[in-house]
Amino acid sequence: MKTIYLWTNEGWKPFDFDAEETKLALKERNIQIRYSAEIGDSVKIGDYAKIGYSAEIGDSAEIGDSAEIGNYAKIGYYAKIGYSAEIGDSTEIGNYAKIGDYAKIGNYAKIGDSVKIGDYAKIGYYAKIRYSAKIGDSVKIGNYAKIGDSAKIRDSVKIGDYAKIGDSAEIGDSAEIGDKEIILKTIFITGTKHSVLWYGKDVIHIGCHKKEISWWLENYEMIGRKEGYTDEEIQEYHQYILICEAIQKTL
């Protein structure tokens, strides 16, 4: 017997997928499962969810309330699709992946195993997000873009069409990566006071400040004193800036 779980006043309740009772329960909850869709065992399906033609939902996956799964899409086992998220036609969501609330994943995109995509994120069609990458809230990733294994894309970043972000790279909050740009080298330093992030764009993030390297070289001492740094800490961060500058010159 194949079991699915539907929400009730008593929490998630198991239903025999092929039973007449289940068909009635799906209708009462406005859940739509289209022709030829394959639903794995122990799947949880939220109210008002829509699952497209010939879609495949892996065992123990969770489909949130009002989520939409496109035609021919594949959802891996133990994957979680958030509230009102939209998964495009023929898109693949890996095992253990998590898609945030209101996120939109374009047609033919491939989301790898254990990837986490934040709330309100938008992933373009044919984009590829590889194993264990983390995509922040409100991120926009363009069509055909590629994000490497274990990369970290922080909140509100914009990445253009055909752009490539390398394995384990980190992109700071609100950064913008243009069409066809390639980011392979990044530096992330946990300093005494604030973290330092550089990703090959002649820009350094220190704490909440994002400025060009030349600006930091002229103003690091002023910003340090404004932020309450000691003389030793100011010199520490000056060295971090010089490291980033030296690597920037090799590009």
Contacts in CASP RR format, 6 or more apart in sequence:
PFRMAT RR
TARGET T0000
AUTHOR 0000-0000-0000
METHOD contacts of the structure
MODEL  1
MKTIYLWTNEGWKPFDFDAEETKLALKERNIQIRYSAEIGDSVKIGDYAK
IGYSAEIGDSAEIGDSAEIGNYAKIGYYAKIGYSAEIGDSTEIGNYAKIG
DYAKIGNYAKIGDSVKIGDYAKIGYYAKIRYSAKIGDSVKIGNYAKIGDS
AKIRDSVKIGDYAKIGDSAEIGDSAEIGDKEIILKTIFITGTKHSVLWYG
KDVIHIGCHKKEISWWLENYEMIGRKEGYTDEEIQEYHQYILICEAIQKT
L
1 16 0 8 1.000
1 17 0 8 1.000
1 18 0 8 1.000
2 16 0 8 1.000
2 17 0 8 1.000
2 18 0 8 1.000
2 39 0 8 1.000
2 40 0 8 1.000
2 41 0 8 1.000
3 14 0 8 1.000
3 15 0 8 1.000
3 16 0 8 1.000
3 17 0 8 1.000
3 41 0 8 1.000
3 42 0 8 1.000
4 14 0 8 1.000
4 15 0 8 1.000
4 17 0 8 1.000
4 22 0 8 1.000
4 39 0 8 1.000
4 40 0 8 1.000
4 42 0 8 1.000
4 43 0 8 1.000
4 44 0 8 1.000
4 45 0 8 1.000
5 12 0 8 1.000
5 13 0 8 1.000
5 14 0 8 1.000
5 15 0 8 1.000
5 42 0 8 1.000
5 43 0 8 1.000
5 44 0 8 1.000
5 45 0 8 1.000
6 12 0 8 1.000
6 13 0 8 1.000
6 15 0 8 1.000
6 22 0 8 1.000
6 25 0 8 1.000
6 26 0 8 1.000
6 29 0 8 1.000
6 31 0 8 1.000
6 44 0 8 1.000
6 45 0 8 1.000
6 46 0 8 1.000
7 13 0 8 1.000
7 29 0 8 1.000
7 44 0 8 1.000
7 46 0 8 1.000
7 47 0 8 1.000
12 44 0 8 1.000
15 21 0 8 1.000
15 22 0 8 1.000
15 25 0 8 1.000
16 22 0 8 1.000
17 39 0 8 1.000
26 33 0 8 1.000
26 45 0 8 1.000
29 46 0 8 1.000
29 47 0 8 1.000
29 48 0 8 1.000
30 47 0 8 1.000
30 48 0 8 1.000
31 45 0 8 1.000
31 46 0 8 1.000
31 47 0 8 1.000
31 48 0 8 1.000
31 49 0 8 1.000
31 50 0 8 1.000
31 51 0 8 1.000
32 49 0 8 1.000
32 50 0 8 1.000
32 51 0 8 1.000
32 52 0 8 1.000
33 39 0 8 1.000
33 51 0 8 1.000
33 52 0 8 1.000
34 50 0 8 1.000
34 51 0 8 1.000
34 52 0 8 1.000
34 53 0 8 1.000
34 54 0 8 1.000
34 55 0 8 1.000
34 71 0 8 1.000
35 53 0 8 1.000
35 54 0 8 1.000
36 53 0 8 1.000
36 54 0 8 1.000
37 51 0 8 1.000
37 52 0 8 1.000
37 53 0 8 1.000
37 54 0 8 1.000
37 55 0 8 1.000
37 56 0 8 1.000
37 57 0 8 1.000
38 54 0 8 1.000
38 55 0 8 1.000
38 56 0 8 1.000
38 57 0 8 1.000
39 45 0 8 1.000
39 51 0 8 1.000
39 57 0 8 1.000
39 58 0 8 1.000
40 57 0 8 1.000
40 58 0 8 1.000
40 59 0 8 1.000
40 61 0 8 1.000
41 59 0 8 1.000
41 60 0 8 1.000
42 59 0 8 1.000
42 60 0 8 1.000
43 57 0 8 1.000
43 58 0 8 1.000
43 59 0 8 1.000
43 60 0 8 1.000
43 61 0 8 1.000
43 62 0 8 1.000
43 63 0 8 1.000
44 61 0 8 1.000
44 62 0 8 1.000
44 63 0 8 1.000
44 64 0 8 1.000
45 51 0 8 1.000
45 63 0 8 1.000
45 64 0 8 1.000
46 63 0 8 1.000
46 64 0 8 1.000
46 65 0 8 1.000
46 66 0 8 1.000
46 67 0 8 1.000
47 65 0 8 1.000
47 66 0 8 1.000
48 65 0 8 1.000
48 66 0 8 1.000
49 63 0 8 1.000
49 64 0 8 1.000
49 65 0 8 1.000
49 66 0 8 1.000
49 67 0 8 1.000
49 68 0 8 1.000
49 69 0 8 1.000
50 67 0 8 1.000
50 68 0 8 1.000
50 69 0 8 1.000
50 70 0 8 1.000
51 57 0 8 1.000
51 63 0 8 1.000
51 69 0 8 1.000
51 70 0 8 1.000
52 69 0 8 1.000
52 70 0 8 1.000
52 71 0 8 1.000
52 72 0 8 1.000
52 73 0 8 1.000
53 71 0 8 1.000
53 72 0 8 1.000
54 71 0 8 1.000
54 72 0 8 1.000
55 69 0 8 1.000
55 70 0 8 1.000
55 71 0 8 1.000
55 72 0 8 1.000
55 73 0 8 1.000
55 74 0 8 1.000
55 75 0 8 1.000
56 73 0 8 1.000
56 74 0 8 1.000
56 75 0 8 1.000
56 76 0 8 1.000
57 63 0 8 1.000
57 69 0 8 1.000
57 75 0 8 1.000
57 76 0 8 1.000
58 75 0 8 1.000
58 76 0 8 1.000
58 77 0 8 1.000
58 79 0 8 1.000
59 77 0 8 1.000
59 78 0 8 1.000
60 77 0 8 1.000
60 78 0 8 1.000
61 75 0 8 1.000
61 76 0 8 1.000
61 77 0 8 1.000
61 78 0 8 1.000
61 79 0 8 1.000
61 80 0 8 1.000
61 81 0 8 1.000
62 79 0 8 1.000
62 80 0 8 1.000
62 81 0 8 1.000
62 82 0 8 1.000
63 69 0 8 1.000
63 75 0 8 1.000
63 81 0 8 1.000
63 82 0 8 1.000
64 80 0 8 1.000
64 81 0 8 1.000
64 82 0 8 1.000
64 83 0 8 1.000
64 85 0 8 1.000
65 83 0 8 1.000
65 84 0 8 1.000
66 83 0 8 1.000
66 84 0 8 1.000
67 81 0 8 1.000
67 82 0 8 1.000
67 83 0 8 1.000
67 84 0 8 1.000
67 85 0 8 1.000
67 86 0 8 1.000
67 87 0 8 1.000
68 85 0 8 1.000
68 86 0 8 1.000
68 87 0 8 1.000
68 88 0 8 1.000
69 75 0 8 1.000
69 81 0 8 1.000
69 87 0 8 1.000
69 88 0 8 1.000
70 87 0 8 1.000
70 88 0 8 1.000
70 89 0 8 1.000
70 90 0 8 1.000
70 91 0 8 1.000
71 89 0 8 1.000
71 90 0 8 1.000
72 89 0 8 1.000
72 90 0 8 1.000
73 87 0 8 1.000
73 88 0 8 1.000
73 89 0 8 1.000
73 90 0 8 1.000
73 91 0 8 1.000
73 92 0 8 1.000
73 93 0 8 1.000
74 91 0 8 1.000
74 92 0 8 1.000
74 93 0 8 1.000
74 94 0 8 1.000
75 81 0 8 1.000
75 87 0 8 1.000
75 93 0 8 1.000
75 94 0 8 1.000
76 93 0 8 1.000
76 94 0 8 1.000
76 95 0 8 1.000
76 96 0 8 1.000
76 97 0 8 1.000
77 95 0 8 1.000
77 96 0 8 1.000
78 95 0 8 1.000
78 96 0 8 1.000
79 93 0 8 1.000
79 94 0 8 1.000
79 95 0 8 1.000
79 96 0 8 1.000
79 97 0 8 1.000
79 98 0 8 1.000
79 99 0 8 1.000
80 97 0 8 1.000
80 98 0 8 1.000
80 99 0 8 1.000
81 87 0 8 1.000
81 93 0 8 1.000
81 99 0 8 1.000
81 100 0 8 1.000
82 98 0 8 1.000
82 99 0 8 1.000
82 100 0 8 1.000
82 101 0 8 1.000
82 103 0 8 1.000
83 100 0 8 1.000
83 101 0 8 1.000
83 102 0 8 1.000
84 101 0 8 1.000
84 102 0 8 1.000
85 99 0 8 1.000
85 100 0 8 1.000
85 101 0 8 1.000
85 102 0 8 1.000
85 103 0 8 1.000
85 104 0 8 1.000
85 105 0 8 1.000
86 103 0 8 1.000
86 104 0 8 1.000
86 105 0 8 1.000
86 106 0 8 1.000
87 93 0 8 1.000
87 99 0 8 1.000
87 105 0 8 1.000
87 106 0 8 1.000
88 105 0 8 1.000
88 106 0 8 1.000
88 107 0 8 1.000
88 108 0 8 1.000
88 109 0 8 1.000
89 107 0 8 1.000
89 108 0 8 1.000
90 107 0 8 1.000
90 108 0 8 1.000
91 105 0 8 1.000
91 106 0 8 1.000
91 107 0 8 1.000
91 108 0 8 1.000
91 109 0 8 1.000
91 110 0 8 1.000
91 111 0 8 1.000
92 109 0 8 1.000
92 110 0 8 1.000
92 111 0 8 1.000
92 112 0 8 1.000
93 99 0 8 1.000
93 105 0 8 1.000
93 111 0 8 1.000
93 112 0 8 1.000
94 111 0 8 1.000
94 112 0 8 1.000
94 113 0 8 1.000
94 114 0 8 1.000
94 115 0 8 1.000
95 113 0 8 1.000
95 114 0 8 1.000
96 113 0 8 1.000
96 114 0 8 1.000
97 111 0 8 1.000
97 112 0 8 1.000
97 113 0 8 1.000
97 114 0 8 1.000
97 115 0 8 1.000
97 116 0 8 1.000
97 117 0 8 1.000
98 115 0 8 1.000
98 116 0 8 1.000
98 117 0 8 1.000
99 105 0 8 1.000
99 111 0 8 1.000
99 117 0 8 1.000
99 118 0 8 1.000
100 117 0 8 1.000
100 118 0 8 1.000
100 119 0 8 1.000
100 121 0 8 1.000
101 119 0 8 1.000
101 120 0 8 1.000
102 119 0 8 1.000
102 120 0 8 1.000
103 117 0 8 1.000
103 118 0 8 1.000
103 119 0 8 1.000
103 120 0 8 1.000
103 121 0 8 1.000
103 122 0 8 1.000
103 123 0 8 1.000
104 121 0 8 1.000
104 122 0 8 1.000
104 123 0 8 1.000
105 111 0 8 1.000
105 117 0 8 1.000
105 123 0 8 1.000
105 124 0 8 1.000
106 123 0 8 1.000
106 124 0 8 1.000
106 125 0 8 1.000
106 127 0 8 1.000
107 125 0 8 1.000
107 126 0 8 1.000
108 125 0 8 1.000
108 126 0 8 1.000
109 123 0 8 1.000
109 124 0 8 1.000
109 125 0 8 1.000
109 126 0 8 1.000
109 127 0 8 1.000
109 128 0 8 1.000
109 129 0 8 1.000
110 127 0 8 1.000
110 128 0 8 1.000
110 129 0 8 1.000
111 117 0 8 1.000
111 123 0 8 1.000
111 129 0 8 1.000
112 129 0 8 1.000
112 130 0 8 1.000
112 131 0 8 1.000
112 133 0 8 1.000
113 131 0 8 1.000
113 132 0 8 1.000
114 131 0 8 1.000
114 132 0 8 1.000
115 129 0 8 1.000
115 130 0 8 1.000
115 131 0 8 1.000
115 132 0 8 1.000
115 133 0 8 1.000
115 134 0 8 1.000
115 135 0 8 1.000
116 133 0 8 1.000
116 134 0 8 1.000
116 135 0 8 1.000
116 136 0 8 1.000
117 123 0 8 1.000
117 129 0 8 1.000
117 135 0 8 1.000
117 136 0 8 1.000
117 139 0 8 1.000
118 135 0 8 1.000
118 136 0 8 1.000
118 137 0 8 1.000
118 138 0 8 1.000
118 139 0 8 1.000
119 137 0 8 1.000
119 138 0 8 1.000
120 137 0 8 1.000
120 138 0 8 1.000
121 135 0 8 1.000
121 136 0 8 1.000
121 137 0 8 1.000
121 138 0 8 1.000
121 139 0 8 1.000
121 140 0 8 1.000
121 141 0 8 1.000
122 139 0 8 1.000
122 140 0 8 1.000
122 141 0 8 1.000
123 129 0 8 1.000
123 135 0 8 1.000
123 141 0 8 1.000
123 142 0 8 1.000
124 141 0 8 1.000
124 142 0 8 1.000
124 143 0 8 1.000
124 144 0 8 1.000
124 145 0 8 1.000
125 143 0 8 1.000
125 144 0 8 1.000
126 143 0 8 1.000
126 144 0 8 1.000
127 141 0 8 1.000
127 142 0 8 1.000
127 143 0 8 1.000
127 144 0 8 1.000
127 145 0 8 1.000
127 146 0 8 1.000
127 147 0 8 1.000
128 145 0 8 1.000
128 146 0 8 1.000
128 147 0 8 1.000
129 135 0 8 1.000
129 141 0 8 1.000
129 147 0 8 1.000
129 148 0 8 1.000
130 146 0 8 1.000
130 147 0 8 1.000
130 148 0 8 1.000
130 149 0 8 1.000
130 151 0 8 1.000
130 167 0 8 1.000
131 148 0 8 1.000
131 149 0 8 1.000
131 150 0 8 1.000
132 149 0 8 1.000
132 150 0 8 1.000
133 147 0 8 1.000
133 148 0 8 1.000
133 149 0 8 1.000
133 150 0 8 1.000
133 151 0 8 1.000
133 152 0 8 1.000
133 153 0 8 1.000
134 151 0 8 1.000
134 152 0 8 1.000
134 153 0 8 1.000
135 141 0 8 1.000
135 147 0 8 1.000
135 153 0 8 1.000
136 153 0 8 1.000
136 154 0 8 1.000
136 155 0 8 1.000
136 157 0 8 1.000
137 155 0 8 1.000
137 156 0 8 1.000
138 155 0 8 1.000
138 156 0 8 1.000
139 153 0 8 1.000
139 154 0 8 1.000
139 155 0 8 1.000
139 156 0 8 1.000
139 157 0 8 1.000
139 158 0 8 1.000
139 159 0 8 1.000
140 157 0 8 1.000
140 158 0 8 1.000
140 159 0 8 1.000
140 160 0 8 1.000
141 147 0 8 1.000
141 153 0 8 1.000
141 159 0 8 1.000
141 160 0 8 1.000
142 159 0 8 1.000
142 160 0 8 1.000
142 161 0 8 1.000
142 162 0 8 1.000
142 163 0 8 1.000
143 161 0 8 1.000
143 162 0 8 1.000
144 161 0 8 1.000
144 162 0 8 1.000
145 159 0 8 1.000
145 160 0 8 1.000
145 161 0 8 1.000
145 162 0 8 1.000
145 163 0 8 1.000
145 164 0 8 1.000
145 165 0 8 1.000
146 163 0 8 1.000
146 164 0 8 1.000
146 165 0 8 1.000
147 153 0 8 1.000
147 159 0 8 1.000
147 165 0 8 1.000
147 166 0 8 1.000
148 165 0 8 1.000
148 166 0 8 1.000
148 167 0 8 1.000
148 168 0 8 1.000
148 169 0 8 1.000
149 167 0 8 1.000
149 168 0 8 1.000
150 167 0 8 1.000
150 168 0 8 1.000
151 165 0 8 1.000
151 166 0 8 1.000
151 167 0 8 1.000
151 168 0 8 1.000
151 169 0 8 1.000
151 170 0 8 1.000
151 171 0 8 1.000
152 169 0 8 1.000
152 170 0 8 1.000
152 171 0 8 1.000
153 159 0 8 1.000
153 165 0 8 1.000
153 170 0 8 1.000
153 171 0 8 1.000
153 172 0 8 1.000
154 170 0 8 1.000
154 171 0 8 1.000
154 172 0 8 1.000
154 173 0 8 1.000
154 175 0 8 1.000
155 173 0 8 1.000
155 174 0 8 1.000
156 173 0 8 1.000
156 174 0 8 1.000
157 171 0 8 1.000
157 172 0 8 1.000
157 173 0 8 1.000
157 174 0 8 1.000
157 175 0 8 1.000
157 176 0 8 1.000
157 177 0 8 1.000
158 175 0 8 1.000
158 176 0 8 1.000
158 177 0 8 1.000
158 178 0 8 1.000
159 165 0 8 1.000
159 171 0 8 1.000
159 177 0 8 1.000
159 178 0 8 1.000
160 177 0 8 1.000
160 178 0 8 1.000
160 179 0 8 1.000
160 180 0 8 1.000
160 181 0 8 1.000
161 179 0 8 1.000
161 180 0 8 1.000
162 179 0 8 1.000
162 180 0 8 1.000
163 177 0 8 1.000
163 178 0 8 1.000
163 179 0 8 1.000
163 180 0 8 1.000
163 181 0 8 1.000
163 182 0 8 1.000
163 183 0 8 1.000
164 181 0 8 1.000
164 182 0 8 1.000
164 183 0 8 1.000
164 184 0 8 1.000
165 171 0 8 1.000
165 177 0 8 1.000
165 183 0 8 1.000
166 183 0 8 1.000
166 184 0 8 1.000
168 186 0 8 1.000
169 183 0 8 1.000
169 184 0 8 1.000
169 185 0 8 1.000
169 186 0 8 1.000
169 199 0 8 1.000
170 186 0 8 1.000
170 188 0 8 1.000
170 197 0 8 1.000
170 199 0 8 1.000
171 177 0 8 1.000
171 183 0 8 1.000
171 186 0 8 1.000
171 199 0 8 1.000
172 197 0 8 1.000
172 199 0 8 1.000
172 205 0 8 1.000
172 210 0 8 1.000
173 205 0 8 1.000
173 210 0 8 1.000
174 210 0 8 1.000
175 199 0 8 1.000
175 201 0 8 1.000
175 203 0 8 1.000
175 205 0 8 1.000
175 210 0 8 1.000
177 183 0 8 1.000
177 201 0 8 1.000
183 199 0 8 1.000
183 200 0 8 1.000
183 201 0 8 1.000
185 199 0 8 1.000
185 200 0 8 1.000
185 247 0 8 1.000
185 251 0 8 1.000
186 197 0 8 1.000
186 198 0 8 1.000
186 199 0 8 1.000
186 200 0 8 1.000
187 196 0 8 1.000
187 197 0 8 1.000
187 198 0 8 1.000
187 199 0 8 1.000
187 243 0 8 1.000
187 244 0 8 1.000
187 247 0 8 1.000
188 195 0 8 1.000
188 196 0 8 1.000
188 197 0 8 1.000
189 195 0 8 1.000
189 196 0 8 1.000
189 197 0 8 1.000
189 240 0 8 1.000
191 236 0 8 1.000
191 237 0 8 1.000
191 240 0 8 1.000
192 233 0 8 1.000
192 236 0 8 1.000
193 227 0 8 1.000
193 229 0 8 1.000
193 233 0 8 1.000
193 237 0 8 1.000
194 206 0 8 1.000
194 207 0 8 1.000
194 227 0 8 1.000
195 205 0 8 1.000
195 206 0 8 1.000
195 207 0 8 1.000
196 204 0 8 1.000
196 205 0 8 1.000
196 206 0 8 1.000
196 207 0 8 1.000
196 237 0 8 1.000
196 240 0 8 1.000
196 244 0 8 1.000
197 204 0 8 1.000
197 205 0 8 1.000
197 206 0 8 1.000
198 204 0 8 1.000
198 205 0 8 1.000
198 244 0 8 1.000
198 247 0 8 1.000
198 248 0 8 1.000
200 247 0 8 1.000
200 248 0 8 1.000
200 251 0 8 1.000
202 212 0 8 1.000
202 213 0 8 1.000
202 248 0 8 1.000
203 210 0 8 1.000
203 211 0 8 1.000
203 212 0 8 1.000
203 213 0 8 1.000
204 210 0 8 1.000
204 211 0 8 1.000
204 212 0 8 1.000
204 213 0 8 1.000
204 216 0 8 1.000
204 240 0 8 1.000
204 241 0 8 1.000
204 244 0 8 1.000
206 216 0 8 1.000
206 223 0 8 1.000
206 237 0 8 1.000
206 240 0 8 1.000
209 223 0 8 1.000
211 219 0 8 1.000
213 241 0 8 1.000
213 244 0 8 1.000
213 245 0 8 1.000
213 248 0 8 1.000
216 223 0 8 1.000
216 241 0 8 1.000
217 241 0 8 1.000
217 245 0 8 1.000
220 234 0 8 1.000
220 237 0 8 1.000
220 238 0 8 1.000
220 241 0 8 1.000
221 234 0 8 1.000
221 238 0 8 1.000
224 233 0 8 1.000
224 234 0 8 1.000
224 237 0 8 1.000
225 234 0 8 1.000
229 237 0 8 1.000
END
